[in-house]
Amino acid sequence: MLEQYFPILLFIAVGLALGAVMLVVGSLVAPSKPDPSKLSPYECGFEAFEDARMKFDVRYYLVAILFILFDLEIAFLFPWAVVLPDIGTAGFVAMMVFLAILVVGFVYEWKKGALDWE
């Protein structure tokens, strides 16, 4: 019974070994020149000048969520385009309904001003 799990165990072992090898090779090959600006906690290279808990504009997150939403919905078009000859008219009509709902949602977000930066 345990021999059925051997491929899974082998897959995990190879994955862990490959990950360890890449970490070791990366640490040996990569240049190591630390300086205070690289070791600072912020990506921009200088310390924060305001409180981290200050109020900020959340429109960026709204636009990011909308992008992910519409991007994922558009990703459904690729498999549909591949099997379009096989699914016939019913599949075409179903996708047109899906796209119509997508366009209505996009127009709604546009009219509400969710895509404006100012």
Sequence and secondary structure as in RCSB ss.txt:
>XXXX:A:sequence
MLEQYFPILLFIAVGLALGAVMLVVGSLVAPSKPDPSKLSPYECGFEAFEDARMKFDVRYYLVAILFILFDLEIA
FLFPWAVVLPDIGTAGFVAMMVFLAILVVGFVYEWKKGALDWE
>XXXX:A:secstr
 GGGGHHHHHHHHHHHHHHHHHHHHHHHHS     TTTTSSSTTSS  SS TT     HHHHHHHHHHHHHHHHH
THHHHHHSHHHHHHHHHHHHHHHHHHHHHHHHHHHHHTTT   
